[in-house]
Amino acid sequence: MKGGDFIIGSDFCSLPFLFFYAKILLVMKNRVYIKDLKDNVGKEIIIAGWVNIRRDQGKMVFFDMRDMTGLVQCVALPSRADVIEKAKEIRPEWVLKITGIVNKRPDKNVKQDTLNGDVELEVTNIEILNTAETAPFQINESSIEVNEDLRMKYKYLDLRTERMQKNIRMRDKIVTFFRKYMHNNDFIEIETPILMKGTPEGSREYVVPSRLFNGQFYVLPQSPQQFKQLCMVAGFEKYFQIARCMRDEDTRGDRQPEFTQLDYEMSFVTQEEVLEYTETMFIELVKNVYPEKKITQIPFPRMSYAQSMEKYGSDKPDLRVDKNNPNELAFVWILDFPMFEKTDERELQAVHHPFCSIKEEDKKKFMKGEDLFSIRANAYDLVLNSYELSSGSIRIHERDIQKQVFKLLNISEEEQQKKFGHMLEAFTFGAPPHGGFAPGIDRIVMILQNEPNIREVIAFPKTGEGRDLMMGSPAPITEKQLKELGIKLSK
Ligand code: ASP
C-alpha cells in the first residue's frame, strides 16, 4: 500500500482492512499514557510502548514499559500462565500493547520523586505489536559515552534515550517560546526561499545545479539576510523566521553544515531598540522555560569590541562568576564591531556582512575610503558563557551608501549589478531604515541543556565533516541524473 492510499485508497474499503483500522482506532482511544497511570489506580487499562528493561525472576517477570511520557514497572504474576509465558519471551525495545491493573506499590517499595514510583501495572494481557533486534547500544541509559559514529548511524535509536528525548523536547519548548514571543510582539513569520542566488556573506555556499537551465545553479542560503531586508522594503516592518542556514565550511569543531537561527528584522528601529527587545526576550525565556537558571547580570553588561579585545583578548568573553555552575548564564553585549577586516584569504572583507550601516562618527572616513580598519559599524553581538549567540546590525537602507561599501570591498560596478542589483534597486523604492538579529537556536539549546556540543541538541545532525552516517549522504547520483543536469565529472 502506498502512503497516499492510506485514507482513500480502494484497500481501505475492503472488510479486513476496515476491521484492522477499527482495531487500531480502538487501541488509540483506550490507551492511557504512562504519565497518567497514577490517576487510574484500581482500574484495568491499556498502555502501549517499548520494553525498556526486563528482569526475569523465574516465577515472576518484571519489565519496564516506556512511552513518550515516561516509564512504568509491569509485573507478570505466576497466577497468569499465558502472561508469564509471553513475558519470558519479550526483549528490550519490543513494541507491546499491555493490558493491566494499576496497583499501588507496597509502602516499602515506593520510590519517591520518580514518575510512577508509587504504582505498578499488574499485567493481564500482552500483545506483541512488533519485535526488535538487539540494539547496537543500550537504549535505557545515556548514550553519551557510546561511539558517536555508531550513535549517528542509528540516530533513531539514539533519539529513544531519555537524554536525547529531553534535549529534543526542550528544543521544541524553546522554539515554541520564541514563536509565541515574536507573534505577541506583532512579528509575522515569513518563509524565504531555500533555492536562491549566491551572495557573499563570508562563507562558501552549497550549490544546487538546475536541470531546466543546464549550466546554471542555485545556492542554498547562508542566512535569509537579503530576503529579510527585502521584507522590510516590502512594508512588513516586523519579520521573523525559524530559519535554516547552510554554510559549506571546512571541518571546524562544533559546526554543522546546516543550522537554525531565530532570524528577525524590524523597520524604523534604533540599535538600542533591537538590543532591548532581544534582552527582554532572553530574560523571559529563562524565566519561563529554565526557572532554575540564574542570569549573572541584568541588564546585560555591554562593552565595545575594542574594550573586549583589550580586556579579554577575545570578542566572546566568558563573564560567569563560577564557570563550574551549570545554572549560571552570563550574557554580554559586544558593540561597535569594525566594518572591515583582513583575513588569511582576503585583503579586505566585511566583518559581519556588507549590509551593516556605518557609525555616524566614522562616516567621513568611510565616504573618503580612509583608514578602513578603524571604521566601525552599527553592529553588535550577543555572547553567552563565551559562545557567540548572534550577530546583528542596523542596516544600510540607502543605495549610495551601499554602493560605497561595495566599492571599498573592491567589487566592480559590473559585479555589483550582477550580484546585488536587486538590493541596490530595492533601496531606490522607499526602503525604510531597519535592523535585526539572528540568534542561533542550536547554541542556545546546547547551553541551556548543558550539552558539550550542538550535535546533542539536533535530531539528525551531521558529523564534523558534514556526513549523514544514517542516510549515507553526501552520495553519488546516477549517470542519468548527471546527464539531465548537464554535468560531467572529471575523473
Ligand atoms: N544574517 C546575519 C547572520 O547570519 C545575522 C544578522 O545580521 O541579522 O549572521
Residues whose N, C-alpha, C, O or C-beta is under 5 A from the ligand:
A	BS01	LIG	Q222 S223 Q225 Y264 S391 G392 S393 G436 F437 A438
